[in-house]
Amino acid sequence: MGTPHFSLSRTVDCQPLDRWSTIAVELLGCQTRMVKGPRWQHRVIECGSGEPLILIHGVGGHAETFARNMANLGQHFHVLAIDALYHGYSSKEPYDAKKRHDLQVDAVVDLMDAYGFERAHIEGESMGGQIAFEFGLRYPERSGKMIMNTGVGRVKLDKTDFVTPESDHSELAALSYQAITKPTFEIMRKRLEWLVVSPDRMTDEMAEIRVRLYQDPDINAAMRQFFSVDMGKDDPWDLDPQWVESDLKHFEPEGLVFWTEHNPGEGPDLGEYFASAIPGCKFYLMEDAAHWPQWEKPEEHDQVLIDFIKGGR
């Protein structure tokens, strides 16, 4: 395929996952803030100083997705993990089903304006990867380096015969529907286990946080809208393409497609192909990880971002 593969500047040893502490402990030294932009309110967990790096979670998620990355990345950047528009404690109105993904991109600009950032690096995971890609395409003058982590944009690709992993988006959509309509610990834990290679890699604490969020009436109402639960449609990944593959050559920022060996729904061949269609874009494949590389192998994930943003190889 000829896609440039990204390599790390050093070997990274990841500690056993059971040695990670609670989310509250990992976020010591960070601030949680409600930031008012020109149009919307944003919940932000932030730490560090230097060039801004915005971290955007996947669909149905929240800023704590990046709890294990904040302290390390904060030694190199001004890191902001956010609740995306319509998610968590960020703004939920006005809601427009047809423009909801476009508005999420605009919300990142709104956040940057609130902070006075001219440019920012962005890593997006899953849905956040789509936001990062579309931000880079629509706002190249505001873009630093863009990292698309297990998610790509709404693009109709010329190639369609990708290898489809056993666990697909329809399974996640069903679990998401259950988590929204009946946000119990047991259901939420099962939904979150879809994101990792094995159930023991997810924690009860993360499930408890999401249950607490989904039981909030305003957040639950927003999730019902975003997942079209009350309209009989429960698959937010069923999106009409906004671009065709030839549009990718107009992507100007320096990009990295960050994929995993066991990403459910979309295998590594799709990620690598997507990277190959963007001029100068690199591809990184993490072994032994599924849909949450930042959680499953935090040290390796962080080193990828540090090396790529600070220079790259």
C-alpha angles and dihedrals in degrees: 000000000000097000111156108246117216118230130195124248091230142011112272123211114202117210119231109279092236088067092066113102129223121300090249091056094045089053095052107128092030127106126223110210140174105224122196115214128186091273110010146029118241132197109218134183107199144172141155133038138253129058112010117254116187118201118202123192130217130269113304091011139113143214095279087075085089098044093121093051105047101082095046097043089043089067088067108026145022094260123201120183107190143193102239119234111288090018133099113334097336120108119294103188146113092034120196115176093202095047101032095111094044090050091053088059091048089050090062089056088048090054092048090051090052089056095038093242113161091191136003139188112237134201116187125187118211104318085014088058089057090050091049092050094047091045090055092048096047101033108031091151090061095042128106115175117330122216116192106198114195091326137082137185133278093274129147102225123207090227117065107164098092122153107261115212118228094252108063139179093268089066091050091047091054092049091047091052091052092047091053098043095041109019100190125149093248095052094043092050090052091049092051093046087066087070098061137056094247133011093246089067092068120075131222088230093062090049090049091052092052093046089054090051095046092049090059104102095223094047092045091050090051092050090049089054095044093049092039088232096157092047094060093252116109105170114092089177092068092097131159110241113252096192141026126230094263088063089067091074087069093061102116108181122087104265140198125191106207113197138169136226094239103031105155119229097015122043130212093268091067092049092049093047091050090051091049091058093057116078111249094355117148130214129218125187119198115203124221096020135105128193100328107053091158089061101035098046105013098166094053092043091052094048090053090056095043094049095043097047096040095049116309132216 
